Amino acid sequence: MLIRKPDRILGSEITPETVYYNRRQFMAASSAGLASLALPTIAKAGLQEDDEITPEEIVTQYNNFYEFGTDKSDPAAYAHEMTTDPWSVTVSGEANKTGTFAFEDIIKGLDVEERVYRFRCVEAWSMVVPWMGIPLKDVLAQFEPTGNAKFVEFETLYRPSEMRGQQGFFSSIDWPYIEGLRMDEATHPLTLMVTGLYGKELPNQNGAPWRLMVPWKYGFKSIKSIVSIRFTEREPLNTWKQLQASEYGFYANVNPAVSHPRWSQASERRLPSSLFNVNRRPTLPFNGYADEVAHLYAGMDLRKYY
Amino acid sequence: MLRQFAKPTLACALLLPWAWLAYAIYLETQQTGSGLGADPVEGLLHYLGEWGMIVLLCAFSVTPLSRRLSWPWLIRSRRMVGLFAFALVAVHAAVFAVFYAQLKWQILLQEVTERPYITLGMASLVILSLLALTSTRNWQRRLGSTWKRLHRWVYLAVPLALLHLLWLRKDGYEDLVVYTLWATVLGAERLYAWRVQQARAVITSS
């Protein structure tokens, strides 16, 4: 039986690639900074005046995706072994519409937007990336989460035959990779379900066919290649917290004042970085998105809830 | 043949990590990221650390190898291998001081005291510096029997370096398993050789 699937919406169909390059030139040239850009407010929130878009080849070749190996170059080398079509997603937990859905059916009819976000890894390097994606709140709304849904938990594909990092004997990670958000974080307008970058379809090494992007949190929160969405009443136990709770918390908000046991978080290396110009810059609270998200954590001790 | 060419051959082999590094830095001057990866500072730091570990284990292997193979002349290359290891480790630490601590001693002090893996790495470096400093014939003569005792501190420097790597690693321990096994075999050989020597001493004295 032949089932014809609807064509996947390509990022490039929505925003021509030239628009990026024009904007890139504009960003470089504009002394007035990004405030003068004719983009919707949300697309440039948090960006600083001197932020420049990181070259695409860095974003697609320098990745942490331990399912394909712990080296930064492993995902670009091996992620092509992962089948992303067909792709189904299981929705479960505290919602009215649960079950297993085809990825295409979930995103069908939803608008893909372009967002330029700062991206800060817990390892103290950072990038600026033009993502294409759908606000997570629009994705989640169609499943009609109930009042009991306080958190949402995501799971990455577990398929050792196609993800060589999951076969590793000397790995201490308990696959599949799990991440989660509080409902108010998940439905925040900045939180994006990414399906593309630089106007193109999302490459496997960046988490195809879709991945999360929470710009005010450390990169490990932005889980890739998602196959499960679960609405829960209790806080999910995310993979890195499970592995090393003293180092990685549930919230993982970018915070220069709270030092990670392995790395100082006071500053970051902005890629591209070179031996001759490290491009080090101070790290901003909530990665520069404090105006938009700080209120979510009002009254919380961010040293305790790191 | 082997005897004459051992040292120059070893020297050439030990220069290879530096030759590759020089080439990578040349590539970096041409285009950022082409030699040491998208985060070249991190690439440089890890490259030197990884090779420092390997060459340190090579230096640690010289005595057991010369004993097992009955190649007493191999010992004459031991200092050279050790100094190559020290050079890699010292530049590794210098890269950290320059690019990470930004040559600010407050940051450096904070890093060394707050991050246990850096504390351990630094302790290992201090030991290796002492050993490198006193590796000359002159110091060997001056220290007499103390020299041998001093240089036994390498038995601490190696595990400290291994712990340093273990502590900073997030996941993926393949290389670390190899290094640990390697060091354990060498340690066991030394222990065995020492026990044999003890037994012989007992036999000859009775």
Interface residues (C-beta under 8 A of the other chain):
Chain A: I58 Q61 Y62 Y66 G69 T70 D71 K72 S73 E123 W125 G165 G168 F170 S171 S172 I173 L243 S259 P261 R262 S264 R269 L271 P272 S273 S274 L275 F276 V278 R280
Chain B: I25 E28 T29 T32 G33 L36 G37 A38 D39 P40 V41 E42 L44 F99 Q102 I107 Q110 E111 E114 R115 P116 Y117 L168 K170 D171 G172 Y173 E174 L176 V177
